[in-house]
């Protein structure tokens, strides 16, 4: 498809387990973001990848969270030893940013529920 | 440190009236601003943007106003329609990279 694709769309996991969330950005987009939205809350920035630059990890809430972007395309967000407070919708977005600002396009999100 | 603030978590207006959504920012390096709309169970979708060289941008029923001296922007929707009911996020970018910083959103409800 032409849009940002995230998988799985829903994930229920037991507390303490590790999870991996996947994001396929729009082809050719150089920038990729991960955000999360907890119930009743706004968008919380997690991490930002831009081309070959070092990622901006300033939003990752703890060292249980990590993300990588392989080959400048697909990204995986990994949460280790999940906790109930990790339950949220995790949103991925990508943008072109080849010569300035363009809008970021979001995927549908992955709803993570930690039980 | 919240650099983009949407101080009203919710707003309710009557169909046909004007909706005004507000956003304040603190980072003077921001020079590009966007508004997104989000329906439940969907990702946010881009609505309208404005760069700091302008103070107004209009697209149909949607107009964004930028007051750089006050570090304030607003989104006007007129006339408001029930289908406009959604969460609206403002976002800003600028400085050393193109990273966008989002506000926490305002839930707009347009009543028929």
Interface residues (C-beta under 8 A of the other chain):
Chain A: X4 X31 X33 X35 X41 X42 X43 X45 X48 X50 X53 X56 X91 X93 X95 X97 X100 X101 X103 X104 X105 X106 X107 X108 X109
Chain B: X6 X32 X34 X36 X41 X42 X43 X44 X45 X46 X49 X51 X89 X91 X93 X97 X98 X99 X100 X101 X102 X103 X104 X105
